[in-house]
Structures are given as structure tokens and as C-alpha cells.
Amino acid sequence: MILNDILSKKISIKMDPITNKEDTKYYLGKLYFQKADYQKAIRIYEQGLLINPQSIILIYEIGLTYSKLKKHKKALKYWRRLLRIAPHSFLANEVSQRLKS
């Protein structure tokens, strides 16, 4: 119904190109992560951080990916960054749980 309204009224929906590129980097990085190509995932996530250096999801994912590679110091560096940027976010809670284990 909403789609029909948009089409019939010729409503244009503008997408934020920066967010779209950031989202693309997130999903592409996630794809490489799921394929266990961790180095490539990190490179893609890092490209996303060039677009938005405050992206807590990308920061979290980089930390998670370094953790998978057993590079715990690097993972910790990113997770601490996340805790500084968004200490009350759901991802900060996730990081805190991971650090406790």
C-alpha cells in the first residue's frame, strides 16, 4: 500500500549517500566475515570508518573480527573506542559482556 502511494503520488525518497555507502561497507564486511575472510572484512569495515569514523557498528565489527583472528589487543583498542563514543549503547553492553568472559 505504501509503495502504491509512493508510485501514484510520485513521491521521491532521498537516501543519504553517505549512510548508504557506510551501510554497504557494513554489509559487505559482514559477508566476508561470514565467509571467514577476516582480513578482507577488516579492510571493508575500515573503509566504512573513513566515511563515518563514529560508526559504532563498524567499530564493534572490527573489534569482533580482530577477536576472531586472536588479535585481542587490536580488538580491545576498537572496543575501548566504542565505549568512549557510545558508553550507553547496546553495543557497549555487548562489548562489556565480551570483556568479562
VEXVEXSE-625191 format. One record per residue (C-alpha): x, y, z; residue in three letters. Coordinates in steps of 0.5 Angstrom, whole numbers, padded with zeros to 4 digits, always signed. Layout:
N
XYZALA/...
This chain:
101
+0000+0000+0000MET/+0006+0005+0002ILE/+0009+0003-0005LEU/+0003+0004-0009ASN/+0002+0011-0005ASP/+0009+0013-0007ILE/+0009+0011-0014LEU/+0002+0014-0015SER/+0004+0021-0012LYS/+0011+0020-0015LYS/+0014+0022-0008ILE/+0021+0022-0008SER/+0025+0018-0003ILE/+0032+0021-0002LYS/+0037+0017+0001MET/+0043+0020+0005ASP/+0049+0018+0000PRO/+0054+0017+0006ILE/+0050+0013+0010THR/+0048+0008+0004ASN/+0056+0008+0003LYS/+0057+0006+0010GLU/+0052+0001+0010ASP/+0054-0002+0004THR/+0061-0003+0008LYS/+0058-0006+0014TYR/+0054-0011+0010TYR/+0060-0013+0005LEU/+0064-0013+0011GLY/+0059-0018+0014LYS/+0059-0022+0008LEU/+0067-0023+0008TYR/+0066-0024+0016PHE/+0061-0030+0015GLN/+0066-0033+0010LYS/+0072-0033+0015ALA/+0076-0028+0010ASP/+0077-0024+0016TYR/+0083-0019+0013GLN/+0078-0017+0008LYS/+0073-0016+0013ALA/+0077-0011+0017ILE/+0079-0007+0010ARG/+0072-0006+0008ILE/+0070-0004+0015TYR/+0076+0001+0016GLU/+0073+0004+0009GLN/+0067+0005+0012GLY/+0070+0008+0018LEU/+0073+0013+0013LEU/+0066+0015+0011ILE/+0064+0015+0019ASN/+0069+0015+0024PRO/+0064+0015+0029GLN/+0060+0009+0027SER/+0060+0004+0033ILE/+0057-0002+0029ILE/+0063-0001+0025LEU/+0068+0000+0031ILE/+0065-0006+0034TYR/+0065-0011+0028GLU/+0073-0009+0027ILE/+0074-0011+0034GLY/+0070-0017+0034LEU/+0074-0019+0027THR/+0080-0018+0031TYR/+0078-0022+0036SER/+0077-0028+0031LYS/+0084-0027+0029LEU/+0086-0028+0036LYS/+0089-0021+0036LYS/+0086-0019+0042HIS/+0090-0012+0043LYS/+0087-0009+0037LYS/+0080-0012+0039ALA/+0081-0008+0045LEU/+0083-0002+0042LYS/+0077-0002+0038TYR/+0072-0004+0043TRP/+0075+0002+0048ARG/+0074+0007+0043ARG/+0067+0004+0042LEU/+0066+0005+0050LEU/+0068+0012+0049ARG/+0064+0014+0044ILE/+0057+0011+0046ALA/+0058+0008+0053PRO/+0051+0007+0054HIS/+0049+0004+0047SER/+0047-0003+0047PHE/+0054-0005+0043LEU/+0057-0002+0049ALA/+0054-0007+0053ASN/+0056-0013+0049GLU/+0063-0011+0049VAL/+0063-0010+0057SER/+0060-0018+0057GLN/+0065-0020+0052ARG/+0071-0017+0056LEU/+0068-0020+0062LYS/+0069-0027+0059SER/
